[in-house]
Amino acid sequence: MAKQPTDQYFRITDQVPGQVWYWASLASILASAGLRLAGKNDLSLFVGQWPPTFILFGLFHKLVGDNQR
C-alpha cells in the first residue's frame, strides 16, 4: 500500500524528460524577475517559490526513480 503513491508519481513523471524540471526552474526564476520589474510583487514572490520545487522533483525522480525499477 505504501508503494502506490510513488508508483503513481513515477507513472506520471516518467513521461517528463529530466531536463524539463531544470528548464521549468529557470523559466520560473525569469518569470518572477519579470513580474517584480512589472510591479507585481505578490505574484512575483509566489512564482519565485516554484524553482526549488521543480529542482526537487527532478532530483527525486533521478535519485529514487532508478532505484524503484
mmCIF file as gemmi writes it, N, C-alpha and C atoms, coordinates in Angstrom:
data_model
loop_
_atom_site.group_PDB
_atom_site.id
_atom_site.type_symbol
_atom_site.label_atom_id
_atom_site.label_alt_id
_atom_site.label_comp_id
_atom_site.label_asym_id
_atom_site.label_entity_id
_atom_site.label_seq_id
_atom_site.pdbx_PDB_ins_code
_atom_site.Cartn_x
_atom_site.Cartn_y
_atom_site.Cartn_z
_atom_site.occupancy
_atom_site.B_iso_or_equiv
_atom_site.pdbx_formal_charge
_atom_site.auth_seq_id
_atom_site.auth_asym_id
_atom_site.pdbx_PDB_model_num
ATOM 1 N N . MET Axp A 1 ? 0.816 -1.192 0 1 0 ? 1 A 1
ATOM 2 C CA . MET Axp A 1 ? 0 0 0 1 0 ? 1 A 1
ATOM 3 C C . MET Axp A 1 ? 0.868 1.267 0 1 0 ? 1 A 1
ATOM 4 N N . ALA Axp A 2 ? 1.991 1.247 0.686 1 0 ? 2 A 1
ATOM 5 C CA . ALA Axp A 2 ? 2.859 2.43 0.747 1 0 ? 2 A 1
ATOM 6 C C . ALA Axp A 2 ? 3.524 2.701 -0.6 1 0 ? 2 A 1
ATOM 7 N N . LYS Axp A 3 ? 3.62 1.686 -1.446 1 0 ? 3 A 1
ATOM 8 C CA . LYS Axp A 3 ? 4.259 1.841 -2.735 1 0 ? 3 A 1
ATOM 9 C C . LYS Axp A 3 ? 3.366 2.549 -3.755 1 0 ? 3 A 1
ATOM 10 N N . GLN Axp A 4 ? 2.095 2.524 -3.533 1 0 ? 4 A 1
ATOM 11 C CA . GLN Axp A 4 ? 1.143 3.044 -4.505 1 0 ? 4 A 1
ATOM 12 C C . GLN Axp A 4 ? 1.341 4.523 -4.847 1 0 ? 4 A 1
ATOM 13 N N . PRO Axp A 5 ? 1.5 5.438 -3.877 1 0 ? 5 A 1
ATOM 14 C CA . PRO Axp A 5 ? 1.707 6.846 -4.26 1 0 ? 5 A 1
ATOM 15 C C . PRO Axp A 5 ? 2.977 7.06 -5.087 1 0 ? 5 A 1
ATOM 16 N N . THR Axp A 6 ? 4.047 6.375 -4.76 1 0 ? 6 A 1
ATOM 17 C CA . THR Axp A 6 ? 5.265 6.552 -5.547 1 0 ? 6 A 1
ATOM 18 C C . THR Axp A 6 ? 5.101 5.946 -6.939 1 0 ? 6 A 1
ATOM 19 N N . ASP Axp A 7 ? 4.379 4.846 -7.043 1 0 ? 7 A 1
ATOM 20 C CA . ASP Axp A 7 ? 4.125 4.272 -8.369 1 0 ? 7 A 1
ATOM 21 C C . ASP Axp A 7 ? 3.349 5.246 -9.239 1 0 ? 7 A 1
ATOM 22 N N . GLN Axp A 8 ? 2.356 5.9 -8.647 1 0 ? 8 A 1
ATOM 23 C CA . GLN Axp A 8 ? 1.577 6.882 -9.389 1 0 ? 8 A 1
ATOM 24 C C . GLN Axp A 8 ? 2.456 8.065 -9.784 1 0 ? 8 A 1
ATOM 25 N N . TYR Axp A 9 ? 3.3 8.515 -8.856 1 0 ? 9 A 1
ATOM 26 C CA . TYR Axp A 9 ? 4.209 9.636 -9.149 1 0 ? 9 A 1
ATOM 27 C C . TYR Axp A 9 ? 5.114 9.291 -10.322 1 0 ? 9 A 1
ATOM 28 N N . PHE Axp A 10 ? 5.726 8.115 -10.301 1 0 ? 10 A 1
ATOM 29 C CA . PHE Axp A 10 ? 6.654 7.751 -11.362 1 0 ? 10 A 1
ATOM 30 C C . PHE Axp A 10 ? 5.937 7.491 -12.673 1 0 ? 10 A 1
ATOM 31 N N . ARG Axp A 11 ? 4.723 7.005 -12.624 1 0 ? 11 A 1
ATOM 32 C CA . ARG Axp A 11 ? 3.966 6.779 -13.854 1 0 ? 11 A 1
ATOM 33 C C . ARG Axp A 11 ? 3.73 8.123 -14.568 1 0 ? 11 A 1
ATOM 34 N N . ILE Axp A 12 ? 3.479 9.172 -13.804 1 0 ? 12 A 1
ATOM 35 C CA . ILE Axp A 12 ? 3.246 10.492 -14.382 1 0 ? 12 A 1
ATOM 36 C C . ILE Axp A 12 ? 4.556 11.14 -14.809 1 0 ? 12 A 1
ATOM 37 N N . THR Axp A 13 ? 5.547 11.131 -13.925 1 0 ? 13 A 1
ATOM 38 C CA . THR Axp A 13 ? 6.792 11.863 -14.21 1 0 ? 13 A 1
ATOM 39 C C . THR Axp A 13 ? 7.735 11.116 -15.149 1 0 ? 13 A 1
ATOM 40 N N . ASP Axp A 14 ? 7.531 9.829 -15.375 1 0 ? 14 A 1
ATOM 41 C CA . ASP Axp A 14 ? 8.37 9.129 -16.343 1 0 ? 14 A 1
ATOM 42 C C . ASP Axp A 14 ? 8.18 9.692 -17.749 1 0 ? 14 A 1
ATOM 43 N N . GLN Axp A 15 ? 7.058 10.328 -17.98 1 0 ? 15 A 1
ATOM 44 C CA . GLN Axp A 15 ? 6.771 10.891 -19.287 1 0 ? 15 A 1
ATOM 45 C C . GLN Axp A 15 ? 7.461 12.248 -19.475 1 0 ? 15 A 1
ATOM 46 N N . VAL Axp A 16 ? 7.993 12.824 -18.388 1 0 ? 16 A 1
ATOM 47 C CA . VAL Axp A 16 ? 8.641 14.134 -18.442 1 0 ? 16 A 1
ATOM 48 C C . VAL Axp A 16 ? 10.159 13.941 -18.484 1 0 ? 16 A 1
ATOM 49 N N . PRO Axp A 17 ? 10.812 14.435 -19.53 1 0 ? 17 A 1
ATOM 50 C CA . PRO Axp A 17 ? 12.279 14.335 -19.567 1 0 ? 17 A 1
ATOM 51 C C . PRO Axp A 17 ? 12.908 15.091 -18.397 1 0 ? 17 A 1
ATOM 52 N N . GLY Axp A 18 ? 14.03 14.615 -17.91 1 0 ? 18 A 1
ATOM 53 C CA . GLY Axp A 18 ? 14.671 15.187 -16.739 1 0 ? 18 A 1
ATOM 54 C C . GLY Axp A 18 ? 15.024 16.653 -16.869 1 0 ? 18 A 1
ATOM 55 N N . GLN Axp A 19 ? 15.419 17.089 -18.045 1 0 ? 19 A 1
ATOM 56 C CA . GLN Axp A 19 ? 15.822 18.477 -18.232 1 0 ? 19 A 1
ATOM 57 C C . GLN Axp A 19 ? 14.648 19.448 -18.138 1 0 ? 19 A 1
ATOM 58 N N . VAL Axp A 20 ? 13.448 18.956 -18.319 1 0 ? 20 A 1
ATOM 59 C CA . VAL Axp A 20 ? 12.275 19.834 -18.245 1 0 ? 20 A 1
ATOM 60 C C . VAL Axp A 20 ? 12.163 20.454 -16.86 1 0 ? 20 A 1
ATOM 61 N N . TRP Axp A 21 ? 12.491 19.693 -15.814 1 0 ? 21 A 1
ATOM 62 C CA . TRP Axp A 21 ? 12.401 20.222 -14.448 1 0 ? 21 A 1
ATOM 63 C C . TRP Axp A 21 ? 13.354 21.398 -14.255 1 0 ? 21 A 1
ATOM 64 N N . TYR Axp A 22 ? 14.545 21.287 -14.802 1 0 ? 22 A 1
ATOM 65 C CA . TYR Axp A 22 ? 15.531 22.355 -14.65 1 0 ? 22 A 1
ATOM 66 C C . TYR Axp A 22 ? 15.175 23.583 -15.49 1 0 ? 22 A 1
ATOM 67 N N . TRP Axp A 23 ? 14.666 23.365 -16.699 1 0 ? 23 A 1
ATOM 68 C CA . TRP Axp A 23 ? 14.235 24.489 -17.524 1 0 ? 23 A 1
ATOM 69 C C . TRP Axp A 23 ? 13.015 25.175 -16.918 1 0 ? 23 A 1
ATOM 70 N N . ALA Axp A 24 ? 12.121 24.393 -16.311 1 0 ? 24 A 1
ATOM 71 C CA . ALA Axp A 24 ? 10.963 24.986 -15.634 1 0 ? 24 A 1
ATOM 72 C C . ALA Axp A 24 ? 11.427 25.843 -14.464 1 0 ? 24 A 1
ATOM 73 N N . SER Axp A 25 ? 12.445 25.395 -13.776 1 0 ? 25 A 1
ATOM 74 C CA . SER Axp A 25 ? 13.002 26.17 -12.67 1 0 ? 25 A 1
ATOM 75 C C . SER Axp A 25 ? 13.578 27.49 -13.17 1 0 ? 25 A 1
ATOM 76 N N . LEU Axp A 26 ? 14.356 27.45 -14.227 1 0 ? 26 A 1
ATOM 77 C CA . LEU Axp A 26 ? 14.938 28.662 -14.789 1 0 ? 26 A 1
ATOM 78 C C . LEU Axp A 26 ? 13.852 29.604 -15.306 1 0 ? 26 A 1
ATOM 79 N N . ALA Axp A 27 ? 12.857 29.053 -15.972 1 0 ? 27 A 1
ATOM 80 C CA . ALA Axp A 27 ? 11.765 29.877 -16.5 1 0 ? 27 A 1
ATOM 81 C C . ALA Axp A 27 ? 10.998 30.561 -15.375 1 0 ? 27 A 1
ATOM 82 N N . SER Axp A 28 ? 10.791 29.862 -14.266 1 0 ? 28 A 1
ATOM 83 C CA . SER Axp A 28 ? 10.062 30.486 -13.166 1 0 ? 28 A 1
ATOM 84 C C . SER Axp A 28 ? 10.9 31.571 -12.483 1 0 ? 28 A 1
ATOM 85 N N . ILE Axp A 29 ? 12.202 31.423 -12.472 1 0 ? 29 A 1
ATOM 86 C CA . ILE Axp A 29 ? 13.067 32.485 -11.934 1 0 ? 29 A 1
ATOM 87 C C . ILE Axp A 29 ? 12.965 33.722 -12.812 1 0 ? 29 A 1
ATOM 88 N N . LEU Axp A 30 ? 13.031 33.527 -14.118 1 0 ? 30 A 1
ATOM 89 C CA . LEU Axp A 30 ? 12.923 34.658 -15.048 1 0 ? 30 A 1
ATOM 90 C C . LEU Axp A 30 ? 11.537 35.295 -14.99 1 0 ? 30 A 1
ATOM 91 N N . ALA Axp A 31 ? 10.501 34.468 -14.885 1 0 ? 31 A 1
ATOM 92 C CA . ALA Axp A 31 ? 9.138 34.999 -14.779 1 0 ? 31 A 1
ATOM 93 C C . ALA Axp A 31 ? 8.976 35.805 -13.498 1 0 ? 31 A 1
ATOM 94 N N . SER Axp A 32 ? 9.545 35.314 -12.422 1 0 ? 32 A 1
ATOM 95 C CA . SER Axp A 32 ? 9.472 36.027 -11.151 1 0 ? 32 A 1
ATOM 96 C C . SER Axp A 32 ? 10.174 37.38 -11.247 1 0 ? 32 A 1
ATOM 97 N N . ALA Axp A 33 ? 11.321 37.405 -11.877 1 0 ? 33 A 1
ATOM 98 C CA . ALA Axp A 33 ? 12.048 38.673 -12.05 1 0 ? 33 A 1
ATOM 99 C C . ALA Axp A 33 ? 11.255 39.642 -12.921 1 0 ? 33 A 1
ATOM 100 N N . GLY Axp A 34 ? 10.644 39.116 -13.976 1 0 ? 34 A 1
ATOM 101 C CA . GLY Axp A 34 ? 9.832 39.962 -14.843 1 0 ? 34 A 1
ATOM 102 C C . GLY Axp A 34 ? 8.616 40.521 -14.127 1 0 ? 34 A 1
ATOM 103 N N . LEU Axp A 35 ? 7.98 39.703 -13.32 1 0 ? 35 A 1
ATOM 104 C CA . LEU Axp A 35 ? 6.827 40.168 -12.539 1 0 ? 35 A 1
ATOM 105 C C . LEU Axp A 35 ? 7.245 41.227 -11.526 1 0 ? 35 A 1
ATOM 106 N N . ARG Axp A 36 ? 8.412 41.048 -10.954 1 0 ? 36 A 1
ATOM 107 C CA . ARG Axp A 36 ? 8.917 42.03 -9.981 1 0 ? 36 A 1
ATOM 108 C C . ARG Axp A 36 ? 9.173 43.377 -10.664 1 0 ? 36 A 1
ATOM 109 N N . LEU Axp A 37 ? 9.765 43.325 -11.835 1 0 ? 37 A 1
ATOM 110 C CA . LEU Axp A 37 ? 10.019 44.553 -12.583 1 0 ? 37 A 1
ATOM 111 C C . LEU Axp A 37 ? 8.723 45.216 -13.036 1 0 ? 37 A 1
ATOM 112 N N . ALA Axp A 38 ? 7.683 44.406 -13.239 1 0 ? 38 A 1
ATOM 113 C CA . ALA Axp A 38 ? 6.387 44.938 -13.652 1 0 ? 38 A 1
ATOM 114 C C . ALA Axp A 38 ? 5.588 45.477 -12.471 1 0 ? 38 A 1
ATOM 115 N N . GLY Axp A 39 ? 6.133 45.345 -11.27 1 0 ? 39 A 1
ATOM 116 C CA . GLY Axp A 39 ? 5.476 45.875 -10.086 1 0 ? 39 A 1
ATOM 117 C C . GLY Axp A 39 ? 4.472 44.941 -9.442 1 0 ? 39 A 1
ATOM 118 N N . LYS Axp A 40 ? 4.429 43.684 -9.88 1 0 ? 40 A 1
ATOM 119 C CA . LYS Axp A 40 ? 3.509 42.702 -9.303 1 0 ? 40 A 1
ATOM 120 C C . LYS Axp A 40 ? 4.258 41.894 -8.243 1 0 ? 40 A 1
ATOM 121 N N . ASN Axp A 41 ? 4.495 42.536 -7.116 1 0 ? 41 A 1
ATOM 122 C CA . ASN Axp A 41 ? 5.366 41.962 -6.079 1 0 ? 41 A 1
ATOM 123 C C . ASN Axp A 41 ? 4.81 40.683 -5.472 1 0 ? 41 A 1
ATOM 124 N N . ASP Axp A 42 ? 3.51 40.655 -5.167 1 0 ? 42 A 1
ATOM 125 C CA . ASP Axp A 42 ? 2.931 39.454 -4.557 1 0 ? 42 A 1
ATOM 126 C C . ASP Axp A 42 ? 3.018 38.254 -5.495 1 0 ? 42 A 1
ATOM 127 N N . LEU Axp A 43 ? 2.674 38.461 -6.751 1 0 ? 43 A 1
ATOM 128 C CA . LEU Axp A 43 ? 2.737 37.374 -7.727 1 0 ? 43 A 1
ATOM 129 C C . LEU Axp A 43 ? 4.177 36.94 -7.979 1 0 ? 43 A 1
ATOM 130 N N . SER Axp A 44 ? 5.093 37.892 -7.973 1 0 ? 44 A 1
ATOM 131 C CA . SER Axp A 44 ? 6.498 37.53 -8.196 1 0 ? 44 A 1
ATOM 132 C C . SER Axp A 44 ? 7.039 36.673 -7.047 1 0 ? 44 A 1
ATOM 133 N N . LEU Axp A 45 ? 6.608 36.953 -5.827 1 0 ? 45 A 1
ATOM 134 C CA . LEU Axp A 45 ? 7.022 36.11 -4.698 1 0 ? 45 A 1
ATOM 135 C C . LEU Axp A 45 ? 6.434 34.712 -4.806 1 0 ? 45 A 1
ATOM 136 N N . PHE Axp A 46 ? 5.191 34.631 -5.25 1 0 ? 46 A 1
ATOM 137 C CA . PHE Axp A 46 ? 4.546 33.327 -5.425 1 0 ? 46 A 1
ATOM 138 C C . PHE Axp A 46 ? 5.272 32.491 -6.475 1 0 ? 46 A 1
ATOM 139 N N . VAL Axp A 47 ? 5.512 33.09 -7.631 1 0 ? 47 A 1
ATOM 140 C CA . VAL Axp A 47 ? 6.198 32.372 -8.715 1 0 ? 47 A 1
ATOM 141 C C . VAL Axp A 47 ? 7.649 32.09 -8.331 1 0 ? 47 A 1
ATOM 142 N N . GLY Axp A 48 ? 8.248 32.961 -7.548 1 0 ? 48 A 1
ATOM 143 C CA . GLY Axp A 48 ? 9.632 32.78 -7.139 1 0 ? 48 A 1
ATOM 144 C C . GLY Axp A 48 ? 9.857 31.616 -6.195 1 0 ? 48 A 1
ATOM 145 N N . GLN Axp A 49 ? 8.785 31.059 -5.663 1 0 ? 49 A 1
ATOM 146 C CA . GLN Axp A 49 ? 8.912 29.895 -4.785 1 0 ? 49 A 1
ATOM 147 C C . GLN Axp A 49 ? 8.838 28.577 -5.548 1 0 ? 49 A 1
ATOM 148 N N . TRP Axp A 50 ? 8.6 28.609 -6.827 1 0 ? 50 A 1
ATOM 149 C CA . TRP Axp A 50 ? 8.499 27.392 -7.623 1 0 ? 50 A 1
ATOM 150 C C . TRP Axp A 50 ? 9.84 26.72 -7.941 1 0 ? 50 A 1
ATOM 151 N N . PRO Axp A 51 ? 10.937 27.442 -8.193 1 0 ? 51 A 1
ATOM 152 C CA . PRO Axp A 51 ? 12.174 26.77 -8.623 1 0 ? 51 A 1
ATOM 153 C C . PRO Axp A 51 ? 12.662 25.648 -7.703 1 0 ? 51 A 1
ATOM 154 N N . PRO Axp A 52 ? 12.667 25.827 -6.379 1 0 ? 52 A 1
ATOM 155 C CA . PRO Axp A 52 ? 13.133 24.71 -5.554 1 0 ? 52 A 1
ATOM 156 C C . PRO Axp A 52 ? 12.257 23.466 -5.702 1 0 ? 52 A 1
ATOM 157 N N . THR Axp A 53 ? 10.978 23.677 -5.911 1 0 ? 53 A 1
ATOM 158 C CA . THR Axp A 53 ? 10.07 22.54 -6.093 1 0 ? 53 A 1
ATOM 159 C C . THR Axp A 53 ? 10.402 21.789 -7.372 1 0 ? 53 A 1
ATOM 160 N N . PHE Axp A 54 ? 10.589 22.523 -8.465 1 0 ? 54 A 1
ATOM 161 C CA . PHE Axp A 54 ? 10.939 21.869 -9.728 1 0 ? 54 A 1
ATOM 162 C C . PHE Axp A 54 ? 12.26 21.126 -9.621 1 0 ? 54 A 1
ATOM 163 N N . ILE Axp A 55 ? 13.246 21.722 -8.977 1 0 ? 55 A 1
ATOM 164 C CA . ILE Axp A 55 ? 14.551 21.073 -8.822 1 0 ? 55 A 1
ATOM 165 C C . ILE Axp A 55 ? 14.425 19.819 -7.966 1 0 ? 55 A 1
ATOM 166 N N . LEU Axp A 56 ? 13.646 19.898 -6.898 1 0 ? 56 A 1
ATOM 167 C CA . LEU Axp A 56 ? 13.46 18.72 -6.054 1 0 ? 56 A 1
ATOM 168 C C . LEU Axp A 56 ? 12.727 17.6 -6.784 1 0 ? 56 A 1
ATOM 169 N N . PHE Axp A 57 ? 11.737 17.943 -7.608 1 0 ? 57 A 1
ATOM 170 C CA . PHE Axp A 57 ? 11.066 16.919 -8.419 1 0 ? 57 A 1
ATOM 171 C C . PHE Axp A 57 ? 12.076 16.218 -9.317 1 0 ? 57 A 1
ATOM 172 N N . GLY Axp A 58 ? 12.924 17.002 -9.968 1 0 ? 58 A 1
ATOM 173 C CA . GLY Axp A 58 ? 13.919 16.413 -10.853 1 0 ? 58 A 1
ATOM 174 C C . GLY Axp A 58 ? 14.93 15.553 -10.116 1 0 ? 58 A 1
ATOM 175 N N . LEU Axp A 59 ? 15.417 16.025 -8.981 1 0 ? 59 A 1
ATOM 176 C CA . LEU Axp A 59 ? 16.386 15.244 -8.201 1 0 ? 59 A 1
ATOM 177 C C . LEU Axp A 59 ? 15.767 13.989 -7.619 1 0 ? 59 A 1
ATOM 178 N N . PHE Axp A 60 ? 14.556 14.107 -7.095 1 0 ? 60 A 1
ATOM 179 C CA . PHE Axp A 60 ? 13.87 12.941 -6.535 1 0 ? 60 A 1
ATOM 180 C C . PHE Axp A 60 ? 13.657 11.891 -7.611 1 0 ? 60 A 1
ATOM 181 N N . HIS Axp A 61 ? 13.218 12.337 -8.765 1 0 ? 61 A 1
ATOM 182 C CA . HIS Axp A 61 ? 12.971 11.381 -9.838 1 0 ? 61 A 1
ATOM 183 C C . HIS Axp A 61 ? 14.257 10.723 -10.307 1 0 ? 61 A 1
ATOM 184 N N . LYS Axp A 62 ? 15.34 11.511 -10.332 1 0 ? 62 A 1
ATOM 185 C CA . LYS Axp A 62 ? 16.626 10.955 -10.793 1 0 ? 62 A 1
ATOM 186 C C . LYS Axp A 62 ? 17.213 9.98 -9.77 1 0 ? 62 A 1
ATOM 187 N N . LEU Axp A 63 ? 17.19 10.345 -8.486 1 0 ? 63 A 1
ATOM 188 C CA . LEU Axp A 63 ? 17.814 9.519 -7.461 1 0 ? 63 A 1
ATOM 189 C C . LEU Axp A 63 ? 16.985 8.305 -7.083 1 0 ? 63 A 1
ATOM 190 N N . VAL Axp A 64 ? 15.717 8.517 -6.829 1 0 ? 64 A 1
ATOM 191 C CA . VAL Axp A 64 ? 14.87 7.42 -6.345 1 0 ? 64 A 1
ATOM 192 C C . VAL Axp A 64 ? 14.303 6.617 -7.498 1 0 ? 64 A 1
ATOM 193 N N . GLY Axp A 65 ? 14.083 7.265 -8.632 1 0 ? 65 A 1
ATOM 194 C CA . GLY Axp A 65 ? 13.49 6.591 -9.772 1 0 ? 65 A 1
ATOM 195 C C . GLY Axp A 65 ? 14.304 5.429 -10.28 1 0 ? 65 A 1
ATOM 196 N N . ASP Axp A 66 ? 15.593 5.575 -10.305 1 0 ? 66 A 1
ATOM 197 C CA . ASP Axp A 66 ? 16.454 4.486 -10.782 1 0 ? 66 A 1
ATOM 198 C C . ASP Axp A 66 ? 16.438 3.309 -9.82 1 0 ? 66 A 1
ATOM 199 N N . ASN Axp A 67 ? 16.254 3.577 -8.533 1 0 ? 67 A 1
ATOM 200 C CA . ASN Axp A 67 ? 16.226 2.501 -7.546 1 0 ? 67 A 1
ATOM 201 C C . ASN Axp A 67 ? 14.895 1.78 -7.502 1 0 ? 67 A 1
ATOM 202 N N . GLN Axp A 68 ? 13.839 2.409 -7.979 1 0 ? 68 A 1
ATOM 203 C CA . GLN Axp A 68 ? 12.496 1.814 -7.96 1 0 ? 68 A 1
ATOM 204 C C . GLN Axp A 68 ? 12.34 0.72 -9.004 1 0 ? 68 A 1
ATOM 205 N N . ARG Axp A 69 ? 13.145 0.776 -10.056 1 0 ? 69 A 1
ATOM 206 C CA . ARG Axp A 69 ? 12.951 -0.177 -11.168 1 0 ? 69 A 1
ATOM 207 C C . ARG Axp A 69 ? 13.878 -1.337 -11.082 1 0 ? 69 A 1
